[in-house]
């Protein structure tokens, strides 16, 4: 009892720390006013979240032109159901899309979990565990229901229209209810993040100061990016590689509307809880210091990210070729761990180094980014379907699909947020 009380007092020991916690929590919430000059250390993190969200939208927008996208389906029921990843598949394809989508697949979700974790400790410290959970259920649980019930069926109806013998809405409903589960599309991230939040709050309930305590103990490591990077790679390798002996790297588990990427579950947890510990140190300290070692060495981390991804691509080609050895497959798996870590470092370094002040356009994107994630999947499918007849190259269509998806998702979210009840959620 004494230890827990001491840790709690240490975590909340000054009004300045509480003020910083409130500011950090505000940075996580869309719809907040522009940051004050004294809060500029939060701007790079907020804009990085915007950038990652835009990459997610772009990722889904270009998948119709991926070389591995399936052809015309007889119906939605036969396995494998690749249409869940490629709702619309165009006849024009590009290897550039494959390279872009491959990097996104490795990096984006781990970085999203990390960025979400950054604000948990300060939010719980500012508002308390119960208030934090209420906010998270409203912010994640309600959109998850909306995504599963409305957005995803709208997104996959174009996939049904592309089958050999579509029978209208009635036929789609019949096939949909015969799937055996309810696909959630990008909604899986929402319920997975909420689950991680629940676990984190449970740990806070047992040991209120655990994040602050770990933050203090690791502060000397996070001030040295190379040492911190080595630790991240080691921990994520232990979290990821052993699971591959049980499931393959692309395995997903689904039960009802709840799906998760089985092989990367623990890897994502490492990034999320690592974000909690780093956030407890302060969003302007250690690894996240705007003028720290990570930011100053951004060219090194960008070069490392490019090199690791190129090597991972080559190892992956060998690994999936006929007769690839276990050693080559292990190299590709290790490459994924390295690419994920180096790319996250590179993006953090770039935004910490070059993003110094807020801009009206990016503040608008920051306010709408979460809603754009929630609504975009249905927009993506219908945009891809509508431009199928256009006589453009794969890259031309991909560019058009990305631009239309971003603009329409942005406008839709801005319109939805005019409704007071939705504004509090989105």
N, C-alpha and C positions, 0 to 999 in steps of 0.2 A: 504493500500500500504506500509506503513512504517513497519507494522508487518511482511508482506511477505518478504520485503527486509532484515529486521533484521534476520528472520529465515534462509533465504538463506545464509547470511553472516556467521551466526552461524554454519550452516551445513558445509560450506567450509572455515572455518576460518583459517586453517593452511595448509601449503604444505604437512605436514606429514599426515594429514587426507586424502588429495587427493591421496597421494602415496598409502596409505592403501586401498583406494577405488579401485585404478587401480589393485593392487595386488589381491584383493578379486574377482574382475571381471575376472581376468586371471585364477583364480582357478576354475571358473565355466566353462571355455571354454575347451573342449577337444582339444588335439593337442598342448597344450602349453608345453614349456620345463620344466624340473624338477625344483622344487622350490629351492630357495636359502636358506641358513641356517637361514637368518634373517626372512624368511617367514614361518617358521616351524609351527606357530600357525594355518596355513591354512590346513596343511596336514591331521589332523584328520577329518575335514569336508569333504575334497576331497575324502578320503578313505571311509568315511561313505557313501557317495554318490555311490561309487563303490559297496560297500557291499549291499546296498539297491537294486541297479540295478541287481546284481547277484541273489538276493532273488526273484525279479520279474521273471527273467528267470527260476529259479528253480520252482517257483510257477506254472507257465504255463506248465513246463515240466512234473510235477507229476500229473496234473489233470486227465490224462487218467486213473489213478489208484485210483481215488477217489471213495468211496463207493456210492456216489450219481450220478456218471456218467451215462448217459442214455444208453439204449441198442440200438440194430439196429433200424434205422429209416426207415420209408417207403419213405420219401423224406425230403427235407429241408423246405417244406412249412408249415406243420401242427404246431399249437401252442400246448404247449410251445416249443420254439426253444432252447432247452438246448444245442444243438450242438454249439451255439455261445460261450458258456463257455467251452464246452468239444468237440473240433473239432474231436478228436479221443478218443474212449472209449475202453479200453482193457477189457478182461474178468476177469483178475486178479485184485483184489482190496485190499486195506489195510487201516485200521482205522488210522494208523500213518500218512498217506497222508492227511486224513481228519483233524487231529489235526494241522499239519503243515500248510495246506492251510487255515484253519480257522484263525490262528494267522496272516498270511500274509494278508488276506482279511481285517482284522481289522486295521492293523498298517501301511502297506507299503505306500499306496497312501497318507495318511495324512502326513507321514514323508517326502515323495517326494515333496509335495507342500511346506512343511516347509523349506526344504533345498533349494528349488528354490527361496523362498522368501528372504532368508538370503542375497542374492547378489543384490537385486533390488535397494535398496536405494543407495548403493555405486556405482552401475553401472549408474544409472540416474545422480548421482552427478558428475561422472567422464566424461560421454560422452554426457549428455544432453538427454532430453526426446525423441526428434525426432530420434537421432542416436540410442538410446536404442530400440525404436520401430522397426526401420529398421533391426537391428540385430536380434530381437526376431521374426519378420516375416520370416526372412531368416532361422533362426535356428529352429523354431517351425512350421511355416506355410508350408514351402516347404516339410519338412519331413512328415507332416500330409497328404499332397496330395499324396506323394509317398506311404505311408502306406495304405491309403484308396484305391488307384488305383492299386497297385501292390502287396504289402505284404499280405494284408488281403485276397484278392481272392485266392492267392497261399496257404495261411494257411487253408482256408476253403474248398478247393477242395478235400483234403483227407476226410473231413466229408461227402462230396457228394459221394465219392467212396465207403463209408461204408453204404450207403443206400441200400435198397433191390433191386433196379433196376436202377443202374447208366447207363447213355446213353452217356458217354464220355463228352468232353468239351462242345459240343453243348447243351446237356441236362443240364449241370451245369449252363451255361449262361442263359438258359431259366428259370430255377428255381431261379437263383440269381436275375434276373430282375423282377421276380414276387413277391419278398419278401415284397415290399412296402417301404422299406428303404434300405440304403446301410451300412451294418455293418462295424464298424471301428476298432473292436478289441481293442488292447492296444492304438491305436491312439487317443482314446477319451481323454487321459491325455494331449496330445500335444495341442489340440485345447482349452481344458479347462484351461490349464496353460497360453496360449496366451490370453485368455479372461480375466483372472485375471491380467495379465500384463497390458492389456489395461485399466482396471479399475484403477489400481495403478497409471499409468501415468496420467490418468485423474485427480486423486486426487492430484498428484504432480503439475499439471498445475494450479489447483485452490489454492493450499497451498503448495508451494515448500518445506517448512521445516517441514511438518507434521510428518514425520518419525523421524527426529532428535529430534523434540520437545517431541513426545511421548517416544522416547528412553531415554531422560533425565529424564522425569517424572517417568518412570518406572524402572530406573536403580537401585534404592534401593530395588525394588521387585525382579528383576532378579538376584541380588546378593544373594538372599535368596531362594534357590531352592524349599523348602517346601511351602513357601508363593506363589511363582510363580506357582507351581504345583496346589495349591488350586484354584488360579485364572483361570488357564487353564481349569481345570475340570469344574468349574462353568460356564465359558463362553461357552465351547463346549457342555455342557449339555443343556444350553438354546438354542444353535444353532441346536442341533440334536433332542432332545426329542419331542418338539412340532410338528415337521414335521411328526412324526410317527402317529399322529392322523389323518393325511390326506393321507399318503402313507405308505406302509409297508417297512420294513427295506431293502428289496431286490429289491425295485422298480427302474427301469431305464426309462428314457425318451429319445426317439430317434426322430430326424427329419432329413431326408436325411442321410448324413454321420456323423451327429453330435449327439452324445449320451452322457448322463451324469447320474450319480448315484443320483437320485432325493433326496433321504432321507439324503444324506451326503453332499449335495452341500454347505450348509452354514458351516458345520463342516470343510470341506476342505478350505473354504475361511478364516476361523479363523486361521488355521495353517499357511496358506500362508501369510496373513497380519501380523500375530504374528512373522513370520520369518523376514518380512521386518523391523519391529520395533526393533527386537533383533539384526539384522544385522547392523542397523544404530548405535547401541551402540559400534560396533567394534567386530570383530570375535575372539578377545582374551580377552574379558572382560565379567564381570557378569556371566551369566549362562554358557557361552562358554569359560571361563577362563581355560586353561589347568591344572592349579593347584588349581582351585576353589573348592567350596564346593560340587558342583555336581560331579565332577570327583573324589574327595576324598571319597565320599559316594557311589561309584558304587555298592558295595555289597548290600546295602539297596535297591537301585532302581532295581537291577536285581531280588532280592527276591520279591519285590513288584510287578514287572511285571509278574513273574511266578505265584504268588498267585492270582493276579487279573484275569489272563487268566484261571486258573483252576476253579475259582469261576464262571467266565463267561460261561465256557463250561457246568458246572453243571446246572446253571440257564437256559442256552439255551436248554438243554435236557428237563428240566421240562416245559419250555415255549412252546416248540413245541410238547409236548405230549398231548394226548387227555384230554380236560378239564382243561388245565392250566389256572390259574387265571390271571387277569390283573396285580395283584401285582407281580407275578412271571415274567410275560413278561416285566414289567417295570424294574425288577431287572436285567434281561438279557440285556436290553437296556442301563441301567446305567453301567453295567459291560463292555459293549463295549467302552463307554467313558473312563472308568478307565483304561482298558487294553491299549487303544490307547495312553493315556497320560503316563502311567507308562513305557510302552515299548519304547516309544520315548525317555523318560528320561534315561532309562537303556542303550540304544544304544549310545546316546550322551555321557553318563558318561564313558562307556567302551572305546570308541574311544578317548575321551579327555584324559583319564588316561593312556592308553597303547600305543597309536600311537604317536611316538615322531619324527620319521625321515622318509623320503621318501625311497622307495625301487624300483629298476628298474622294476620288474615285476608288481608291483601295479601301478607304474607310467604309464606303458603301458595300464593297464586296465583302469586307470583314463582317459587316452587319448581316449580310444575306447568305454568307457561305454555307452555314449549316442547313438553312432551308433549301438551298440549291442542291446540296447532297441528298436531301430527303426526296425531292420531287423529280430529279433529273432522269431517272432510269426510264420512266414512261416517255419522256420527251425524246430521249436518245433513239428509242426504237421507232417512233413515228417519224422522226427526221430521216433516219436511215431508209425507212420504207418509202418515204415520199421522194427521195432523190435517186431511187433505183433506176428510173428510166433515163436519167441525165447522161449524155455522152461525155463523161469526164473520166480521167484516169483515177486510179485508186487513191493516189495522194491528193488529187483535186477534190474528190468526194470526201476524203477524210478531213481535209481542211474545212470544207463547207460544213460537214457534220459537227465538228468541234465548235466552230463559230456559232452555228445555230443553236447548239445545245447550251452553250454558256449563256448566250443572250436570252434565250427563251426561259431558261431556268432562273436567271437573274430577275427577269421581268415578272415571272410567275410568283417567285418568292416575295418580291417587293409588293405585289398586289395582295397576296395572302396575308402579309404582315400588316396590312391596313385594317384587318379584322382584329379587334382588341384581344379576343380570346386566343387567336392563333399567334398574335405577336408575342404573347407571353411564352409560347412554346417554341416558336421558330426564331 
